[in-house]
Amino acid sequence: MVRNSASKWPPRMLRIPMVRRFLVLLAVLGVLWSFTFVNISLVFNQSQTRSSHEVKAEIVQLSEEYIKALAKENGNIVDGPYAGRFTAFDLKKTIAVLLESMLARINRLEYFVNNVTNGSLFNDNSTLSAQFPPIWDAKKGPALSAQDLLQGKSEKCELSDEDKVHYPHCPQKIEWMQKMWKSDPCYQGYGVDGSDCSIIMYLSEVEDFCPRQAWSGSQNKTFVDTRVSYANFTLDLQPLMTILVDPNERQGYAWIRMRITRMWHRWTDAARNLMSKYDLQGRPKQKILIHLGLLSKQSGWKFAEMQFKGGPLGELVQWSDLISTLYILGHDLTITSEVEQLVEILNHVPAAKTPCQSRKELPVHLIYTDIMGLIQFKKRLKAGYAKFSCLFRVVDSFGTEPAFNHLTFAKQNKILSSWGGQDLIPQQFFTMFPHSPDNSFMGFVVDRVLNQSETNTEPKENIALVYGKNDYMWQGKKQYLDMIHSKLEVHGTVYAEPGQKLQNVPDYVINHGIMTGVDLHKLLQKAKVFVGLGFPYEGPAPLEAIANGAVFLNPKFDPPHSSKNHKFFKGKPTHREVASQHPYADTFIGEPYVYTLDVNNTNEVQAVLEKILNNNKFLSYLPNEYTEEGMLQRMNAYIQNQNFCSFQRGQVKWPPREALQYVLAEPGKSCKDSCWSINRICEPVYFSELNSYEALNNMTDCLSLAHSSNIYYPAFDTNSGVCTIQDEPLLFSCVGSMDSLRRLCPCRNYIPGQTALCIGCER
C-alpha cells in the first residue's frame, strides 16, 4: 500500500491541518445545508420554469461531488479505528457523524425530489425507513455507524476458516503479537494497542501475514505506486566494471571481472536475441543488493586469495554470471563483499534494525547473497532481520531441503548444521543445478571461450584430459587411469607450487598446470574424452567439455554418496543421494555425450572407451538453460514472478495453474520421482492447494483425517487408510518418501532445455 506524503509527517504536524480541515468542513456543511433547505421550497416554483429533472440532478450531483472529493482527499490515510500512526481518531469520529448524516439526508432528499417530480409525496416515515435500511455486509453483519463509534464501540475483527487456510501463519502471528506488542515501540507507532483489531490490521497492512478482509476497513481499497520506474536492457560493460571495484584492493573481484569481460560479447548477442523474441517492456526496475559473503575476510574461506591458485571456482562462476544477468536485465545494482560495506549501508536505514516488518522504507527490493552473507546479515540486523527475510535469494550450490531449512524440525530431528535452520521459503535458495524442485534452479553459463567460427575446427586427437586440478583428487585412481592411458594420451591441469612433486599423478600424465580459459578450451577442442575422477561434484567443467565435443566419463557411485556415508556432505543441508559425480549430465544429457560408469570395473571402462573411439563422432552439445540467453530468460521470469513477501496471502501463484497436474504417488515414492516418471517436475508452490481432506479424498478413499508436521504430507497411508495433511507450510517438500505413504503431488510441465520454467512461463 502506498501512503500519501502526509503519512510520513510527525503527529503534531498532521493534526494542525486536520483541525483546519474540520473547520473548513463545518463551514462548507453550513453553506451546503443552507443552500439545500432554503432552496428546497423553490423546487415547486422552479418546476414551472425549469425542468424538475434538472433540479433533482443538480442537487444530487453537487452533494455527491462534495462527498467524493472529501473521500478522495482522505483515501490514502491508513484507516481504521486503530491502524496507522496518525489517525486523529477523535476528530474522525466527529467527521463520521457528519458524513453519515449527510448521506442519509441526501438519500432522503433524492427520494423527496423523485416523489415531487412524479406527482406524489410520502405521508409517513415508515415508507421512508423502508427505503433506507441500515448498511449491512452480508459476510460480516451490520457495519458500525457513527453513533456506535461515538459510544466507543470497536469493529469486530476475526479470521474465518477460509482465512486460516490461505494465511496459515496469521493465527500464530496474532498470538505472538498479543504477548509481545509492547516489546518494541515501533508496534505502537503503527497503531497497535493490544486489541485484536489493531493487531490484525497491523499484520495485514504492514507485514502481510493476515487478510485485510478480516476487518472491514480496507478490503475494497487498491493502491497504485505511481513512482515505479522500468528496466531496460543494459549492454554497456563499462558501468558494471566501475561497480566491480574492490575497495580494499584485495582483488576479490579480479576473476569475476575477467570472466565477465571475456564473455561480454556473447552476453550482448544473447540479450539482443531475447529482446527480438519477446516483448520485455514494462518490467519494474528493482533495486538489488548483491553481497558476496564468500569473498569477505570474515568468511575465512580465502576464495579471493585462491582464485588463481587452484581454488574452487564453481561459486565464482555462478556469481559472475548472476551479476552479468541482473545488470543486463536493467536493474540497479549495489555490490559488496566485505562486512564493513554492509554495515555502512544498513547504518543509513533507520528502519533496518526494528522488528516491525514494514518493507516500504527499505532501500532495496531484492538481496542476493550466500550462506555466509546471510549469517553476516543476521548478525548485524538482529531484530530487524525479519523484514528483510523475504527479500533474500541465497546462492546455494548444493541446495537446502525443507527438513534442514526449518529450524525447529531440524533441531528435533538432530539434523541442524551451520548451513541449515534459516527458516526461509525453500525456493529462496538458488542452486547451481536442478537438484531438487524445492529450491529454485539458478544455474550458470557454460563458458565457450572460442568464437563460433573457431569451434569444431580443431581436429580431434587421441587425447584424454583429466578433470582434477588438485593432486589429492587423483588418489586411488591409477588403475582406472592406466586403462585410459592404454588407449589415449593422458593430459592434466594440476596446480603445483614451483618444485613441488605431485604424489598421486602418474608420471605418464602431461601436466599443463593451471591454464587460461582460452588455452583450456583449445585443449578441450582437441580432446576426445574428458575424464571424471569422482570429485569435485557437479562442477561446470564437464558441461564445458561436452560443449567442446569431448565425451565425459562420469564415475558412478554405489552406494550413492550422501551425508550418511561421505565426509564431504557432512553438515550439508540435504539428504540427497548423489549417484554419480555429475547427476545432471547423467539425467539431462546422457549418451553419446556422457557415459556413467563404474571406474573400478576394468571391463566396463574398456567397453565404454571402445564404444567412444569406434564411434568416432564427437559432437558438441549445450542445453539452452546453460547458455547466456537461457539464464537471462530464467532469471527475468524469477524476478518478475517470484514474490516471497506475499507468500502468506496465497492470492497470486506462479507458475500458473494451467501448467499443473495433480498426481497420487505410488507407495514409497517421493513427489520428485513421481512427477519425473510422467515427464513433469514437482511444483512445491501448489502443495497448499492439495493440503486438505477434500483434495485427498478426491484422489483416494480416506477412512479418517490426521495432521502432522513432517515432509511427507499431504499423503494417504495405505496401511491405515488415514489421510494426513501438513500443519507446517515450510515443510512442504518434493523429496522424501515412506513405504506405506502415497503422497499427493503437484506436477508441472516444463520447457525442454529450460526445466525451471513451465510452458508459457518464458516471457
N, C-alpha and C positions, 0 to 999 in steps of 0.2 A: 504494500500500500504506500502510495506517495502522499506525504502530507504537504500542505502549503507552507509557505515560509514562516507563517505565524507560529507553527508548531515548534519552531526552534527557538522562540524568544523565551526569556525568563518570565516567570509567572507575573511579576509586577508590571512588566511592560505590556503584557497581554490584557490584563484586567482593565487598564485605563481606556483603551479604545473600545472594549466591550461595553463599559458603562456608557460611553458616549453613544455607542450603537443603540443601547437600550433607550436613552433619552430621545434619540432621533426616531426610534421605533414608536415611542409613545406619541411624539408629535405627529408622525405620519398616520398612526392609527386614529388620532383625534380628527385629523383632516379628512381621512377616508370615511370614518363613520359619520362625520358632519355632512360630508357630501352625499353619502348614501341615504341617510334618513331625512335630511332636509329636502332632498330632491325626489324622494320616493313618491311623494304626493303629486309630483309633476308627471308621473307616468301616465295618469289618466288624461291630464290636459294635453300632454305632448302626443298622446296616441292619435289626436286629431290631426296634428301637423307632421309628426314623424312616425315612421313605421314602428310598431310595437316590437317587432323582431330586432330592429336596430337598437332600441333602448335596452332590451334584455342582453343582447350581445355585448354592448358597451359596458354595462355593469359587470357582467361575468368576466369579460376579458380583462378589465382593469384590476379586478380583485385577484384573478388567477395569476396575472403577470407579476403583481407585487409579491405574492407568496412564492412563486417560482424564483424570483430574483433573490429573495431572502434565503431560500433553501440553497440556491447555488452559491451564495456568499459564504455560507457556513458548511457547505457539503464536505470539505476536506478536513474539518476538525475531527480528531479522534473522538468518537461519540460514545454514548452510553453513560449511565449514572456514575460509573466508577473508572472506566478505562480512559487512558490519556492523561497527560501530565497537567494540562491547563483547561479543564472543562468548565470552570466557573459555574459549578452546578447550581448554586442558589439562584444566580441570575437566569440560568437556562430554565429552571422550574417556572419562573415568572413568565418568561417568553413563551414557554409551552402552554401555559394557561391562556395567554392572549391569542396565540395561534390557533389553539383548539377552539376557542370561542369564535374567532374569525371564520374558520372553516364551517362551523355549524351555522353561523349566521348567513354565510354566503350560500350554503345549501338551502337554507330556509328562503332566502331572497330569490334564488333561482326558481324554487318551487312556486313562490308567490307570483313572480312575473309570468311564469308559464300559465298559471291559472287565470291571471288577469287577461293575458293576451288571448287566451282560449275562451274567455267569456264566463268563467266560473271561479269561485273562491271557496277555499275550505272554511268550514264553520267551527271546527273544534280541533284541539291539539292532538287528539288520538290518531286522526288521519295523518297528521304531520309526523308524529312519532313513528308511525309505521313506515314512513318513507325514509327515515334516518335511523336505522338500527345501530347499536354500538359497534365500533370497529372490532373485528373478530378475525383471528388467524385460525384456520381450520386445524392446523397441526399443533398450535401452541395454546389455543384458547384465547380469551379476550386480552387485548393489549392493555397496557397501563394507560390510564387517562391522566390529564394534567392534575386533576383533583387527587388522584392516587399519589402522584409524585409529591404534591404539597403535604400530604399526610404522612410522608416518609416511607411509603411502600417501595419495595425494590422489585426488579424484574426477577422472574423465576428462570434460572439457568440450569439446565440439566442435560445429560447425554442420553440419547436414545440408544437402543440396542444396535441400530444400524451405524450410529456414530462410533460405537466402541469397536465395530468390525473394521471400519475404514480408517480409524485413528487409534490403533491398538496401544500406543504409548500414552494417550491422553489421560486415562484414569490414574496411572502411576505418577504422571507429572502433576496432576491435581493433588494427589495425596502428598507428594513431596512438598509442593508449594504451600499447602495448608500448614505444614510444620516449619518450613524454612523461609517464609516470605519476609521475615524480619532479619534474615542473615546478612543482607546487603541492602543499603539504602536505594540502590537502583530499581528494585522492585516497586518500592513505594513511589519512586519517581515516575513510574509508568502507570500509577493509579491503583496498584494492588493494596487493598486494605484488609485482607484476610477473609473477605466474604467469597462465597463460591463464584458469584458472578464476576467479581473483579479478577479472580484467578483464571477463570475460563476465558474471559475477554483478553487478558494478557497472553495466555497460552495460544490463543487463536490469532490475535492481531500482531503480536511481536515474535513469538517463537514458532508458530505454525504447527504446533503439536495437537491442537484441538480444532474442531469445526466451528466456523463462525455461526452456523445455523443453530448452535446450542443456545444462542441468545438472540434476541430479536432486533438487535441494534444495527447489524451491518450485513445481513446475508444477501441483500439485494444491491450492495454497493460494488462498483467496479472502479478501479483506479488505474490510470494510464500514465506511465512515466514518459513525459514528453522530452526528456533530456537524453534519450537513448541515442548513441552515435553508432554508425555502422562500419563494419570491417570491409576493407578492400584488399585484394591480394597485393602483397609487397614483394617485389623482385629485386630490389636494390640491396646488394650484400653489405655495403659499407656501414650503414647504421647499425646492423647487427654486430659487426666486428667492433664497433665503438662500445656497444653494450658489454661485449665479452672481454673486458679488460680486468685483469686480476689486480685488485687494489693492494695486495701485499707482495706483489712481484714474486709469487711462488710458482708462476707459470702453470697454475692449476687448470687453466682453460687451453693450454697450448695444443694438446692433442685434439680437443674438440674443435678449436679454430681450424686446425689443419684439415680435419675431415670435412667440415662444412665447406671450406673454401674449395677443396678438391672436387667435391660433388655438386657444387652450386649450379653448374650449367645444366645438370640433369634435373635438379630440383625445379629450376625455372621452366624447363621444357615440360615437365610433368604438370606444373601449375597451369600453364597455358592450355595444355591438352584437357585438363579437368574443366577449366572455365569454358572451353568450347563445347563440352558435352552437357553441362548442367547450368541452370540459372542459379548462381550463387550470390545474387544481390540481396540486400536487406537482412544480412546477418548481423546481429548485435555485436558490437566490439566489446571484448572482455578485457578487463584489467587483470593481468595474470602475474603472480609472483612465482618465480622458479627458484627453489632453494636446494642446491646440491649438497646435502649433508655429508655424503661420502668423501667430498673433497676438503672438508673442513679439517683444521688441525686437531680439533677436539675428537674427531672420529677415531683417530689412531690407526686408520687403515692404510695410510700412505699411498693412496691412489695417485695423488699429484706427483709424488716423488718417483713412483714406479711405472709411470705411464710409458716411458721409453726404455724400460729395463726388463721387459718380460712380464710386467704386472698384468692383472686381469683387465681386459679392455671391453668385454661384453657390455658392462654397465655404461662405460663411456660412449660406446656405440649408440646405445639407447638414448642417452641424454643428448648427444649431438643431433640425432635425427628428430627427437622431440622438439628441441629448440628451433631447428630449421622449420619444422612443420608449423608450430604456433606462430612464428614470425611471418612466414609466407601467407598464412591464413589471415593476417592483418590485425592481430591483436596487440595490445600494449603490454610489453614485457618488462619486468624488473628481475634481474638475475643476481643471486647472491650465492656464496659458497662458504662464508665464514659467519660464525655466531655473532660477531660484533656488528656485521652489516644487518643481520636480522634484528638485533636488539635496537639498532638505530631506527629502523623502520617502525617497529612496534612502539617505541617511545613517543612517536608522533601521532599515535592513535589512542586518545584517552579512553575510548570505549573498549579497547582490546583486552584490558585486564579485569573488567567487571563481569560477573556471571550472567547478567541479563543478555539474552541471546538475540538482540536486535542486530541484524547484519547491515542495516541501512547506513550506518556510519562507518563501515569498514572500507578501507581503501582498495580492496581487491575483490574480484568475483570468483577467481579460482586460484588454487595453490598447488603446484606440482612439486613434490619433494620425494624423499626416500625414507626408509625406516629411521635412519639416523637423524635426518632432518625433522621427522615427526616427533621424535623424542626431544630434540632441541626446542621445537615449538612448545611442547607441553611444559617443559621446564621453565620457559620464560613467560608463558601466558598464564599458567596456574588456573585460577577460577575462570578466566576469560576464554579458556581453550574451547569450551562447549560451543560458543557462537561460531568458531572457525571450523569445527569438525566436519561439517557437511561440504565445505569448500575444498577439502583435500583430495588430491589424486596422487596416490602413492606408487611410485615406480618400484616394482617388486618383482625381481627376475623370476623367482620360483613360485610365487603365488602364496596366498594366505587363505586357508579354508575356514568356513564359518565356525567350526568347532574350536579352532585355535584363536580366532578373532574375538569371540565372545568371552570376556574376562571371567565372569562368574562360572560359566560352563567349563572353561579351560582349567580354572583352579579346582573345581570339584572333581574333574577327571584327571588331574595331575599331568596336564599336557602344556601348562603355561610356560612360555620361554620369553626371552627378551624381545623376540620378534613378534610375538602374538599379543593377545589381550587388548587390542586397540579399540574394540567396540565401534568400529566403523561399519558402514554398509559394505558387505564383501565386494561389491562391484567397484568400490573406490580404489581397490588395488589393481594396478595396471601391469600386466605381465609381458614377458619377452616373447613367449609362445602361448598358444591357446591351451594351457594346461587343464584348466577347469572352467566351465562356464560360470561358476560362482564369482569369478573375477572378470575384469574387463581385459581383453587382449589388446595391448598397445602395439607391440611388435617393434620393428626397426626396419631399416632399408639395407638390403644386401648390396654391398659395395661392388661396383663394376668399374674398376679403375680405368680399364681400356675403353676407348671410344667404340661406338658401334661398328665403325669401319675397320677396327683392329681385331674385333672378336672373331674367333674361329678361323683366323688367318694363319696362326702358328700350327704347323703340322704336329700331330701327337707323337711323342717319343716314348720309349719303354721306360717311363719314369713313374715311380710311386712316391708321392710326397706325404710324409707322416705328420699327423695332426697332434702336436705336443711340443710346446715351446720351452718346457722346463724338464730338466734331467729326470726328476723323480717320476714323471708321468710314464717313462719308458720302462720302469722297473717291472720285472717278471714277464716281459713281452718278447723275449729273444726268440723263442721257438716260432711264434707267430710271424715275427719279422723275418726270420730265416726263410720261412716258406715263401714269403713275398719276394725276398731277395733272390730266390732261385729263378724267378721269372722276370723280375723288374729291377732296375737300378733304383736304390732307395735314397731319398733326399730328406733332409730335416731342416727346421728353422729353430734350433735350440739356442736359448740365450746362455752365454757363458762369459764370466769375467776373464779378462786377459790372463793367459797362462793357466786357466782352470782346466782340469782333466774331468771330462764327463764320465761318470761312473756307470751309467745304465744304457748309454747309447752305443750300439755295436760299432766296431771300427770301420765296417764297410759303408756306413752312412755318410753321405756327402752333406755336411752341415753348413748352411748358409748364414747361421746366426739370425738375429732379428733383421728382417728385410723391410724395405719401404713398401708402401702399398702397390706402387706400380711394378716393382720387381717381383713381388709375391704373386701378383696376378699374371704376370708373364710366365712365371714358372707353372702356375696352375693351368695356363693355356697349353703348356707342353705335356703336363702330366696326364696319364691315363687313369690313375687311381689316387684317391685321397684316403689315407689310412687312419681310421679311428683307433685309439688305444684304450678307450673306455672312459677317459677323463681328459678334458673338462666336459661336464654335462651340458648339453643343449646350448652350445655357443653359436655364434654367427658364421664361423669359418666353413662348416660343411655346406651351408647354403651358397656361400661364395664359390666353393669348389664346384658344386653342381652347376651353378650359373656359368662357369667357365668350361663346362664339358668334361669334368673329371668325375668318375664314378666314386661314390662314397661307400667305404666299408664300415658298417655300423655295428659295433660289438653288441651282442645280445647278453642280457643278464639273467641267469637262472640260479637262484631265485631273484626276482626283481629287487633292485636297491631301494631302500626306504630308511626312515628313521629307526626302524626296528633292527636293522642289520648292517647299517653303514654309517661310519663316523661323520661323513660329510653332511648327512641330512639330520644329524642330531640337533635339536633345537629349532630346526626349520618348521614353520607353522603349517605343516601339511602331512597327511598320511599317504600322500601319493606314492604309488609304487612305480618306479622307473624301470621299464623292461629292456631298455637299450640306452646307449649313450645319447641318442638323439631321437626321442619318440616322435617328434613332429615329422622328421624326414621319413621315418618308417610308416607313419599313419597317413600323411597327406601327400607324400611324393611317391615313395616305393620304387620298385623295379621299372625300367632298367637303370634308373639314376641312383638308386640306393639299394644295397644288399645288406640285410640284417642277418648276422651270422654268429655262430659260436666260435670265437677266436681260438679256443683251446681244442677244437676238433680239427685236426690237420686235414682229414679227408674232406670236410665241408669247406675249409678255406681253399684247398686246392681246386675243388669243383667250381667254386664261385669264381676264382681267378681265371680258370679256363673258359668259363662261360663269358666272362667280360672280354677277354682277349680274343676269343674266337669270333665274337660278335663284331668287334672292330668298328662299332658305331658309337661315337662319343658326342652325344647331343647335349646342348646346354638347356637348362630348364630353370625357370624362376616363377614361383607363384605370385600372382598380382598383389597379394596382401603384403609382400616384402619389397615392393617397388615404391618409388617416391610418390607416384600417383595414388597407389593403393593406401599408403599411410596418410596422405593428405585427405583423401576421401573418408577414411575411417575416423580420424581424429576430428574432422569437421562435423561428422554426424554425432560423435560423442558430445562435443561442446554445445551443439545446438539442441540436443535432446536429453542428455542425462542431467537431471536436476535432483540431487540427493537432498537438497534443503526442503523440498516439498514431498519427501518420501512418505511422511506420515499421512498426508492428505489422501492418497490413493485416488486422485482425480484424473491425472493425465499419465498414461502409461506408454512407454516406448520400449521395444518396438510395438507397432500397432497390433491389435488383437487378431486382425485378419491373417497374420503370419503364424498363428498358433494352432497346435493340435494337442489335445489332452490324451494322455496315454496311461493306462494302468499297467505298471511294470510286472514282469514275471517275478515270482518269489526269488529273493536273493540277488536281484539286480538293482544297481543304482539308477537314478534318473539319467545321469550322463550316458551310461551304456545303453539304457533302454531307448533313449532318443536317437542315439547314434545308429542303433540297429535298424531304424526306419529312415536313415539318412536325414536326420534332423538334429538340432542342438538344444540341449536343455536351457530354458529361459527362466531364471530364478525370479524375475520381476513379477511373474504371474502365479507364483505359489500362493499368494494371498487370495487369488480368485478361487483356488481349489480347496482352500483351508476351511471347509465346512462339512457338516454332516450331510447336507443335501448333495454337495458335489460328489462325495464318496459314495453315497447311496445310489446315485445315478449310474455309477460305474460298477457297483457290486452290491451284494445284499448284506447290509450291516445289521448285526444282531444287537449291538449296543454301541454307545459312544464313550470315548475316553479322551483325556487331554494329556499332553506331555510336552516337555521342553527338551527335545533331542533332535538330531539332524535328520532322522529318518521319516519325519512326518510332514504332511498327511499321508496316511497309509492304512491298508487293510491287513489284519492278521489272519492268515489262512488257518491257523490252529484254533483260535478262539472266536473268530467271526467279529472281533471288535474293530471298529473304525476309530482311529486316533487322529486328532487334529493338533496342530502346532500352537503352543502358547507363546513362543518367543520368536518374533519375526526375524531377528538377526540370525537365527539358527536354520532358517530355510536353506536347504543345501541340495545341490545336484549330485554330490558324491555321497557315499555311504550306503550300505545295504545290510539287511539281516535275512537269514534263511527263510523265515516264516512270513516276512512282510512283502506285500505288493504295494509299492509306492505309487502315489498319484502324481504324474509328472507333466509339466508344461513343456512342450517341444515346439521349436520354431523352425521354419525353413531358413536357408542361407544362400548367399550368392557364392557359387563355386569360385574358389580363389580369393574370396573375401568373407571368411567364415564369421567374422564379428557382426556382419550386417545381414538383415533379412532382405528378401526380395522386395524392392520398393523402398528400402531404407537408405539407399546410397546417396540421396540428394541432401 
